[in-house]
Every structure is written in structure tokens, then in C-alpha cells.
Amino acid sequence: MKTIVAVTAQNRKTIFDHAGKCRNFLIYTIDNNEIVSKKLLELSEKETLHHFFHQENSNPNAASSLFDIDILLTRGIGEGAIQKLAMQNVVCYKIEELDPDTAINKLINGTLEAMSPVSHDKSGCSCNCGDQQHHQLIIE
């Protein structure tokens, strides 16, 4: 099963800590637990999640380039953005890992830990955990 994962990477090297303001994302396509492609997605300021979620008179039918992904990995994101992404069928995980390739490999191997807030819709977690709770992530 093919999974598309976006990783916030403002400097294109490390995982960024503000998903809403991030303009550079590393996009990984994973198929059968193998990375089949990795590319850079560069957004304009008006294409950022922050702008999309906070602009006045937002067109509800407009689509962000990030809505085509399955999973978003970042070091920082608010609960409101997580819920808005979930409405677009994007699962978001806040992680501590700094290296994008390491995070993807840990995700594939089932050893990547996420901290709350996490989107519980597809993660399989049904607890009401606090901000310091960690979860193992598994690609479905």
C-alpha cells in the first residue's frame, strides 16, 4: 500500500518546529515499507498551512498542496491545525526526531515515537494522553 508522508523541513535538512509557517517539505512516497521517492515541495507564503487555515474569506473548496499526503511529521503544530488536517484525511504527528530520513526509517520500522497532540483518527490511539505521552507509529 502506497503512503505519502510530508516532513516539515524549512532548511531542507532538519525537521522544522512550526508546521504552519513551514514553506519547505520533504515528500516521501513509501510503498511496501520501502521509500520509492523523495522530493522537495516548496510552497509560497500564501500556500502555507498557517495562511490557508487563517485567511479570511477562505474558499472552502480550495485545496492545499499538502492535502494530497497521508501523514505529516513535524516538531511543532497546534491541536486546531491537527484537527483541520484530519478533516482533509491527513494524519499529523508531532515528533522529537530532527533528521527527516531517520524519522521516515523509524516510521517504516514502527519505532518512531509521537508526542501529543496527535491526530487520533487513524493512529489507533483512543486515550486522552497528556503532552508528554509517547506513541509508537505504524504505517497502515
Summary of the structure (lengths in Angstrom):
residues: 140
radius of gyration: 14.0
end to end distance: 8.1
largest distance: 42.2
contacts: 412
relative contact order: 0.19
helix: 28%
strand: 30%
